């Protein structure tokens, strides 16, 4: 067991002499009180890989019985557990998936320490099951599709892999000196040695910033953020990329619409943030 700055990491193989209930096992090896352990379990910081199985899975019940040979891991960080995450909300849904709004500050999926501050866990608690199909940066806001069934997850993942989903974003970027030009264009600067294509269209010129509608053909890590910085127009409020673009409102990047052909019904599907451009400035 490792302890650093109030963090606790426990990684252990269960022995015959160990307590058989999760709650007793954790209390014995961590010396955390019952309330702390309940918090760790509920928020997803405890993992079990059953004997002779390959995959670690989150375990949320203190009454779960452990067996000799099981592999257990616990990750405790009181600062992470104290996070009060913003709430996502449902925009539209069908049997196999739903289109959800992810506010800024909410993770797409959890970490080994916790999953309570993620949209995936919020949807899981609301719908019973949730499968991650794509990601949106924690600092960004907007549309995400979360699958409710394994079939839905498989079908949507295939569309993403084949780049058959049209993804549009609203972004407010630093203007620089003079008017933003051209009014529309394409950025093809490779990222991490891979092709990366971003198209943009100017919506509004402001005194120091510009509002753009952005579409991405590929899905590289932080693609819009990195490419906008590379052409001298970083996204406003981006904590990682750019100079002169910091603000107090947060990152001005929103997943605005998603469009694709329904993989079963073969009809056009279009999900959109219906509030309009002003929603870029809301949480």
N, C-alpha and C positions, 0 to 999 in steps of 0.2 A: 504493500500500500504506500502511495506517495502523497505527501501533503506539502502544499506550497501556497502561501498567501491565502489561507483558508480554503483552498481547493483540496479536494480529496479524490484520488484515483485508486480504485481497487480492481485488481485483475488477479483472479484466482481460480484454480480448479478445485471443485468440491471434493472433500475427503469423507470417508465413512463416519468419522467422529464429529463432523460439522453439524450444526443445527440444520434441520431439514426444511423449515419454512423460511421463505425469503426474508420476512421481517425480522426473524430471530437471527438469521445469518448476518444480515447487514448491521443489526444492532451490536452483535458480538464483535465484528471485525472493524467497524467504523467508529463506534462509541457516539454516534449521532443520536439525538433524541427522536422519539417517535414521530413528532410533527415534521421534523426535517426529512426523515425517511419517507413519510407519506408524500411529501412534496416532491422528492426526487423521483419516486415511483410514478406519481400522477403525471409529472411533466416529462417523463421519458428518459431519465438519466441512468436507468438500470437495464442491463442486457444479459440474456442467457443464450448460450449455445448448448443444446441438449447433447448428452453423450452420444457419440457416433453420428452426429449431424454436423453439417458444414457451416451453417449460417447462424450468426448472432441475431437475435430478435429482441426488441424491446419487451420488457416485462413490467406491467403496471400494478400487479396485485401482490401484496405482502403475504397473502395466503397460499401463493404458488409453492408447490413442493419441489425441492431440489433433490437430485440423486447424485450419488458418488460418480465422478467423472464429468459432470456438467461443468462447463466453463462459464464463469460469471464475470461481468465487468460493471463497475459503477463509476460514474463521473459526476462529481459534485462541485458546483461553483455557485455560491450564494448570490453573487451579483447577477448571474444569468437567470437563476430561479426567481429573482426579485423583479425581473422585467415584466411590465404590464403591457402586453402587445396591443396594437390597434386591431380593430375588428374588420375582417373582410365581410363582403355581402354578396348575395346571389343576384345576378342580373337576368339570366335566362338559363333554362335547363331542359334536358330531355332524359330518356331512360339511362343512357350510357355515360353522360357527362353533363357538366354545367359550366357556364361562363360566369366567372366570379370577378369582383373588383378587389384587387390587392392594394391596400394603402401603403404609402411609404413607411419604412420602418419594420415591415413584416417580412420575414424570410419566406422563400418559396418552400423549403423543406428544413427539417430540423438538423441539429448537430448531434454528436455523441453525448453532449451534456443535457440536451433538452430539445423537445420539438413543440413546446407550447406556444412559442413565438413564431409559428410558421402557418401559412395558409393551408398546407396539406393537413395538419392536425386539426385546424378549425373546421375544415370541410369533413374530415373523418368523424369528428364528434357530432356534426350536424346530420351527416348522411349515412353513417355506419361504416362506409369504406371510401377510400380515396387513393388515387394513383397519380403520381406526378407524370405529366406528359412533357412539359417544358418549364423553363425557369424565367424569372424576372428578378433583376438585381434588387437587393434589399432596399436600396435608396430610391428605386423607381416605384412608380405606382401604375395602376391600370388593369387592363384585362388579362386574365389568365384562364385557361381551360383546365379543369381538373376532372379526371375520369372517375366514374363511380363503379365501373366494372372492369374486370381484366380484359374483356373483349373490347370495350371502349378504349382502354389504354393502348392495346395493341394496334387498333385501327388508326388512332390519332398519331401514335408514335411513328407509324409507317408514313403517314402524310408529312410529318415534320422531316423525317429522314429524306424523303423524296422531294423536299422543298415545294410541296404543293399547297402550302398555307400562306396566303398573302398577309403580311404583318405590317401594320402601319403604326407609327408613333408620332406624338407631338413632342417637340423639343424646342426649348428657348435657349439660344446660343449667344455667346458674346459676339457683338457686331464687329468690333475692331474699328479701324479708321476708314471713313467713307461708307457709302452704301454697300449692303451685302449683295454680291454678285457671284455667279449669275442667279436668275430667279429660279432656275431649276437645273439640276445636274446630277452627276453620278461620281461617287468616290470608289475607286478600285484599288486603293493602296493595300497590299497584302498585310495580313496580321499573323504573326507567329509562323511565317513561311507558307501560309495558306491563302487561297483566294478569299477575298472579302469584298462584297459589293453592297453599297449603300446608295440609295437614290433619295434626293430631297427636292422639295418644292417650297418656295417662299410664300408664306401666308401673310406676314405683317412685318414691316420695318418699324422699329422703335428707336428711341434716341441712342441707347447703348446696346440694345439686344435685338434679336430677330426671332420670330416664331416660324418654325419649319414643320412641314409634314414630311416624315421620313419613312421610307420603306426599306427593309433589308431582305436581300435575296439569300444571303448566307447567315449563319448564326454563330459568329466567333465570340469569344469572351469579351464582354464590354465593347462590342463592335462599334456601336454608334458613338459612344463616349470617346473611344480611342481615335477613331477616324476623324471626328470633329475637332479634336485637339490637334491632330496632325495637319489639318488644313487651316489652323489658326482661329477656329471658332468653337472653343470648348463649350460644353453644356453648362448652363448656369447652375451654380450650387453643387457641382460635382466635387466630392471630397478627395478624389484621387487624381484626376486629370485636369490640366490647364492652370493658367495663371490669370489673375484679374477677374476670375469668374465666380469667386466665392460670394455667398449671400447668407441671409438668415432664414430664408424661406424653405431651404432644402433643394434637392436636385430637381430641375425642371425637365423631367423626362417621363413620359407617360405612354404606356401601351394603349393605343387609342382604338384600334379595330383589328379584327381577325376575320378572314374570308377564305372559304374553301368549299369543295364539293362534298356533300355528305357521303361517307364511304359506303353506307348501306342504301339510303334512299335516293342517292344520286341527284339531289337537289342542291341549289346554292344556299350556303349558310353564311350569314353576315352578322357578326356581333360587333357592337359599337358602344362607346361611352356616349350616352344620349344627351348628357348635359351640355355638350359642345366644348369649344376651345377654352372657355373660362374654367373648366374643371381641372385644367393643368395647374391652377393656382390653389386648389383645395388639397386637403390631406388625402 
